[in-house]
Amino acid sequence: MIWLMAAVLAVGAAAFAGAAEVKVGSLNDMTGATSDVGKDYAMGITEAIHYVNDNGGVNGKPIKLYQFDYGYRVPEALTKYKLFNRLGCVAVLGWGTGDTEALSPTVTKDKMPYVSASYSGHLTDPNKTPYNLFFATDYSSNARAAITAWFNKKWPQHPDYGKRKPRFACSYMFASPYCSAPIKAVKDQAEILGFDIGPDQDVSLFAIDTKSQILSMKDFNPDLIWHGNTTMSVAATLRDAYSLGLGAAHIINPWGFDENLPKLAGKAADGAMGPALCAFFGEDVPLMDQVMAYAKKYNPGVPAEKRLIRTVQGWGAVLILREAMSRADKAGDLTGEGILKKGFETFENVDIGLGVPPISFTAADHRPGGKVSIYEYVGGKFQVVEQVDLKQRWPEKWEKEWIGW
């Protein structure tokens, strides 16, 4: 089933009288393999567009949003992208890594700014993927920061600290481009920090029973596991690791680390660590009052306690696109190339609120920043363990080696 929303989300006819529409496409996963996190993100996209239009749109021009559920199917994403082109969209809000990376040569050729929910490090080198952008730190930076925070803060408390190297393993769906995107980077970081690295475990995004993978891990006996899936299958893996007494600590990629994790994993979520790329839903940060108000107004059937950080991530994507389009429009160049060159690539420490670190882009580097906040779920809430500044700690590697990983 394809869910379609194609509507002008505007203040009202009087507010935009005579103004040209700014057409934007949105691809979302409402029914596919990542819908456990995708549905909430999609709501955030539409709510944020309402907010933008209620506050002047793009310099007085309303955004018309064409939003599709593509079910996490790459061929469907390619088809819908062609439709966005025919409709005259000037930018796209995308979703998954497989489809975003598959579309990257096409959006480059078309000069179509593509703000994805895939934070794949492969998309951060503008020499290769100039029209791909996102507001958050990339998967590779997040994984590097998470393993570093655990090594800095947790390993020194281990009884074997100073006696041997810590042991590290990865659990993710091998065939998923999203899940596997940061594997090279996290293993590189494990080597930099001096871990012994064990065999990877293949865990499906649909997994509800991972006992065989946990038993395989027991042969290596890891101290730390990195999880690359979304929340549902990560929770299943944590539950089985807990019930089978694996004894390892867990670090999780951003799409597996949210308010649903402790609900699904129970006690097994205690001590789990991961990056939060923005504030959790309802946290006391700038603009959160609007996020909550628009959630209540446009999706009143979903109570606040069931909303996720995914909503806030959707807002982050919309707000950086709105900022880039507004800058390009002021420069008289609301084209794809204008949005990139006179919009995004002029960002210098842009603050969009939402608990997001300041965002900068240059023509040589589309990583929005190098600071990653790593949280731990402990005592029934998410608490900051450490903010890892990769750019400051490894400046040479950040500058010359890690871009595009």
Beta strands, then each sheet from edge to edge (+ up, - down):
strand 1: 4-8
strand 2: 22-28
strand 3: 63-69
strand 4: 91-93
strand 5: 114-115
strand 6: 132-133
strand 7: 167-172
strand 8: 196-197
strand 9: 201-202
strand 10: 224-227
strand 11: 249-252
strand 12: 273-275
strand 13: 371-378
strand 14: 381-389
sheet 1: 1+ 3- 2- 4- 5- 6-
sheet 2: 8+ 7+ 9+
sheet 3: 8+ 7+ 10+ 11+
sheet 4: 12+ 13- 14+
end
